[in-house]
């Protein structure tokens, strides 16, 4: 009996020591898997920085104004950090962003980062596809050194995401998103699948050489109504480089078309994730201005029914562009409907993360 007790204690100590060796990224992966057993987290881009009628009011979000709770997942964008700009593409100061991310993580929230990086071939924005760029930033290309410097600046910033006692805050990072479309300079119309994979590998390897331990890597093509596993994974950089699968999907046509597209994409991801031990999420979603007053409960909720993505991230509620809002807000006709969504116990918000 005494030997059995000693062995049990040793095993527990061993497990405890093993857990302490996990990187912040590995800890977040484990936490996401655990949270997924409870439900799907609701998120929104830039939720804490501004809303449809306000900006820079600490502790506020349009979602909280509607239902009394912040999203569980906060989306942020690093565009501009590569050029040493003080603000990102949406005018959010990087110092304010850091402050809010640290506080949000302290409350139990999850952070995901995108990077609408400028076109290095002509120093224009991410949507400027007039000058091909992907081949030029790969090793041997004329813009390779510039891109390495830009990547290093994202690394330097992500390394500053720390708690007061110096602990790194883990984040989900999804560079080169929506690569299956042609609207970004890294998109399908502007590079081969081989070149894209090299681009993705290049970023991950740069982070690893810099010993960045707080990044969970995400792969997220744009949704396609007729998607197949072959198309979805045509740009996939490989399991060694991706932790979380995702897709970006917005309603442009009918509600039925949106639901069907999401269900198709989720089936593709769920099948792969179960066999390859990956997580998956709806990495961007929304219906511009949400003209359907019951969209959240009857369309968005139905779009992932039968599946449990880690999270669903609604796009931003811009304060300065009236036609650029995708989440709830007090003045919108969908506010009551979102309050009903918030009451769904299988959907997690910030208060559920503590």
Secondary structure, DSSP 8 states (H G I E B T S, - for coil): -HHHHHHHHHHHHHHHHHHHTS-HHHHHHHHHHHHHTT-EEEEEETTTTB-SS-BS-TT--HHHHHHS--BSEEEEE-TTGGGT-SB-TTS-BHHHHHHHHHHHHHTT-EEEEE----BTTTTB-TT--SS--HHHHSTTSTTHHHHHHHHHHHHHHHTT-B-TTS-B--EEE-TTTTTTSSSSTTSGGGS-HHHHHHHHHHHHHHHHHTT--SEEEEEEEE--TT--HHHHTTT---GGG-SEEEEEEE--S-HHHHHHHHHHHHHHHHHHHHHHT-EEEEEEEE-GGG-STTHIIIIIHHHTTT---SEEEE--B-SS-TT-B-S--TTSTTHHHHHHHHT-TTEEBGGGG-
